[in-house]
Structures are given as structure tokens and as C-alpha cells.
Amino acid sequence: MKTRITELFGIEHPIIQGGMHFVGLAELAAAVSNAGGLGIITALTQKTPKDLANEIARCKDMTDKPIGVNLTFLPTFSAPPYPEYIDAIVKGGVKIVETAGRSPEAYMPLLKDAGIKVIHKCTSVRHSLKAEKIGCDAVSVDGFECGGHPGEDDIPNMILLPRAAEELTVPFVASGGIGNGQQLAASLALGADGINMGTRFMVTKEAPVHQNVKDAIVKASELDTRLIMRPLRNTERVLNNPAVEKVIEIEREKGANTKIEDIVDLVGGVYPKVMQKGDVDVGAWSCGMVAGLIHDVPSCKELIDRIMGDAEEIIQGRLAKMLSA
Ligand SMILES: Cc1cc2nc3c(=O)[nH]c(=O)nc-3n(C[C@H](O)[C@H](O)[C@H](O)COP(=O)(O)O)c2cc1C
């Protein structure tokens, strides 16, 4: 399949693996890229820019295909040394960066001067247009269904994607809630040039996370995610568990006066414990509603081949037959 996204990034299939804290390591990114998609290493999971340089080198030992790096600009007290992380990306020969969180505007000259293609992930049409205006090459449009941070507008992809298609000139991918070929075909029909998946790629053989995490998602239904940190305007969609219920209870009690300090033990620093040790109930961790569509743990190649095969069958078979009938 050829779309503006496969052309832009030089990849075989229009499928991107979004950056994921403590999940987007070299093994997963290489497996996705080797399967013809675009694998992405998550920069800030690496403690230092030097660690990121090592992770990029490790990934490049496992694949010759294009890979990307995710740079997340989050509201933190002390900002990580982004220019040094970008230096590691440039010196590592990576040509694609997925930005997310805040606008990448301040870093665009650094990235563009190094010949890097930037895909900015955001949750609204207005932020997508801003990304286009500041020179991003593509946008990842993340709907309300998504695992992680859906923003505060609560617009699902059935509306958000065609609205993006009305306004954007640069190519965009559909992100959030996607896990199968029907949804790829639907995303293309709604105007997107491909898809970005997080949660679905977490439940693959190569995802370097504890089996308990994969089992928890397979077991979960589409009803099992919750939104937390809404009073902080930093809403996150997470898999429900006793720690999340506690967060919700605190937020209900404190309302608009909730402070990060009230919940920090339940939301901060939990990723290594969850992803590496398999302590899935220790705190809140991102997971999308697509959990309801995840029933197995395939390899990245099996998953991508299945998605492409199903999408092609829907477009050429099911939909074409409706027209010719
Ligand atoms: C466990 C997990 C961790 C994530 N961490 C990040 C991150 O560090 N930076 C980022 O930009 N997006 C992050 N995301 C969001 C994904 O890149 C992607 O946009 C999102 O998962 C898409 O929604 P989906 O899960 O429904 O596919 C994370 C998602 C998950 C599930």
C-alpha cells in the first residue's frame, strides 16, 4: 500500500508504533521496522542523552530499516536536556522524530537543520494546524479513545479525523483506539494516510514488557480504562486497577483542588515496576480502549501482516463488492 506517509518515511506499510515510556525500547522499534512499519524509540525512557545514543545504536544493530525517536515535551519541574537528546538523535543517524506533549516549535530549527522529518502527535485540529504552520512534516491525530494523554477536548476519532482532513494540508495518521485492519481501512476512508498504535504494539511478542502487562490487556475489555488527572488538566487514560480507583476517589474528594502531591505516589515513577517487574496494580499506567479488541499476543510481523491483509480485503473485497453489486 502506498500513501503519503509510506512515501514520506520510506516505509512499506502505513503503520507507526507510537512512543511509549518503558515500552518503546530498541527491541520493539526494530521489530516494527523490520515488519515494514515505523518503529519508534522513546527518548525520555533513557536516563541520559548518552543512554539514548546507545539505545539507537542497539536498535540499528537489529534493523537496517528507518526508525524514529519520540521526544515528549511534558510539564516537568526540571526540563530534560532536550538539545542534547536531539544531538544523540542526529549523531545516531535517525531521520524521523515523533514529538508530543507541548509544541516542538523551539526545537524545530535544530531538527530541520539536521534533515529530520518531524511528525507531531496532538489531540486537536487547532494543535494540528499549529504543527503544520511551524513546519512539521506530518501530524499524528490522537483521538479521545487513545491510551496515554487524550487532551481535554474529548473528541473521538470518528469526528476528529474527518475534521483534520478538512483542515490539514500535510499528511496525517490516525492515532488512538486502533488495533486491526478494519480500523486501518476506516482511518484511510476518514482521510488519514496511515495509523499510529500504542496499546496494540504493547501486546506483541517483541514488546519488552512483563507478561503480566500483556495478560492484563488481553483480559481487559473496552470498559476497563479510566481517565485520571482531569482536575490537573493533564488527563491520562489508564487501565483500571485498585491504585487507579484510589486516585479517582482522591480526585472526587478534592475536586478542582486536587494537587499532584495528593496522587503522586500512585502515578509517579511506577513504569519500571509495572513494565519490568510486572507489578500491574502498583499504580496508574497508560492503556487505550482498544484493549477490548486485543485478544492475542502476536509477533509484530504477524500483527502488521494481519492488519494489512484485512484492510486490503475490506477495501478490495467487501467495499468494492458493495459498489459492483
Ligand atoms: C504504556 C504507554 C505509554 C505511553 N507513553 C508515551 C510517551 O512517553 N510519549 C508519547 O508521546 N506517547 C506515549 N503514549 C501514547 C502512544 O504513543 C500513542 O499515542 C497512544 O498509545 C495511541 O493510542 P492507543 O493506545 O489507543 O493506540 C503511551 C501509550 C501507552 C499505552
The ligand as an SDF file (V2000), in Angstrom:
LIG
                    3D

 31 33  0  0  0  0  0  0  0  0999 V2000
    2.0620    2.4900   28.0920 C   0  0  0  0  0  0  0  0  0  0  0  0
    2.0250    3.6980   27.2140 C   0  0  0  0  0  0  0  0  0  0  0  0
    2.9900    4.6700   27.3560 C   0  0  0  0  0  0  0  0  0  0  0  0
    2.9860    5.8000   26.5330 C   0  0  0  0  0  0  0  0  0  0  0  0
    3.9950    6.7150   26.6490 N   0  0  0  0  0  0  0  0  0  0  0  0
    4.0520    7.7600   25.7790 C   0  0  0  0  0  0  0  0  0  0  0  0
    5.1410    8.6700   25.8150 C   0  0  0  0  0  0  0  0  0  0  0  0
    6.0470    8.5610   26.6440 O   0  0  0  0  0  0  0  0  0  0  0  0
    5.1400    9.6790   24.9290 N   0  0  0  0  0  0  0  0  0  0  0  0
    4.1550    9.8350   23.9810 C   0  0  0  0  0  0  0  0  0  0  0  0
    4.2320   10.7520   23.1630 O   0  0  0  0  0  0  0  0  0  0  0  0
    3.1020    8.9960   23.9300 N   0  0  0  0  0  0  0  0  0  0  0  0
    3.0340    7.9660   24.7970 C   0  0  0  0  0  0  0  0  0  0  0  0
    1.9920    7.0780   24.7140 N   0  0  0  0  0  0  0  0  0  0  0  0
    0.9410    7.2810   23.6780 C   0  0  0  0  0  0  0  0  0  0  0  0
    1.2110    6.4370   22.4060 C   0  0  0  0  0  0  0  0  0  0  0  0
    2.3560    6.8430   21.7390 O   0  0  0  0  0  0  0  0  0  0  0  0
    0.0450    6.5320   21.4220 C   0  0  0  0  0  0  0  0  0  0  0  0
   -0.1320    7.8590   21.0250 O   0  0  0  0  0  0  0  0  0  0  0  0
   -1.2440    6.0060   22.0240 C   0  0  0  0  0  0  0  0  0  0  0  0
   -0.9860    4.8210   22.7150 O   0  0  0  0  0  0  0  0  0  0  0  0
   -2.2670    5.7640   20.9340 C   0  0  0  0  0  0  0  0  0  0  0  0
   -3.4430    5.2310   21.4750 O   0  0  0  0  0  0  0  0  0  0  0  0
   -3.7210    3.6460   21.5710 P   0  0  0  0  0  0  0  0  0  0  0  0
   -3.0220    3.1960   22.7890 O   0  0  0  0  0  0  0  0  0  0  0  0
   -5.1900    3.5810   21.6500 O   0  0  0  0  0  0  0  0  0  0  0  0
   -3.1580    3.0080   20.3270 O   0  0  0  0  0  0  0  0  0  0  0  0
    1.9600    5.9610   25.5590 C   0  0  0  0  0  0  0  0  0  0  0  0
    0.9630    4.9840   25.4480 C   0  0  0  0  0  0  0  0  0  0  0  0
    0.9720    3.8670   26.2550 C   0  0  0  0  0  0  0  0  0  0  0  0
   -0.1070    2.8370   26.0880 C   0  0  0  0  0  0  0  0  0  0  0  0
  1  2  1  0
  2  3  1  0
  2 30  2  0
  3  4  2  0
  4  5  1  0
  4 28  1  0
  5  6  2  0
  6  7  1  0
  6 13  1  0
  7  8  2  0
  7  9  1  0
  9 10  1  0
 10 11  2  0
 10 12  1  0
 12 13  2  0
 13 14  1  0
 14 15  1  0
 14 28  1  0
 15 16  1  0
 16 17  1  0
 16 18  1  0
 18 19  1  0
 18 20  1  0
 20 21  1  0
 20 22  1  0
 22 23  1  0
 23 24  1  0
 24 25  2  0
 24 26  1  0
 24 27  1  0
 28 29  2  0
 29 30  1  0
 30 31  1  0
M  END
$$$$
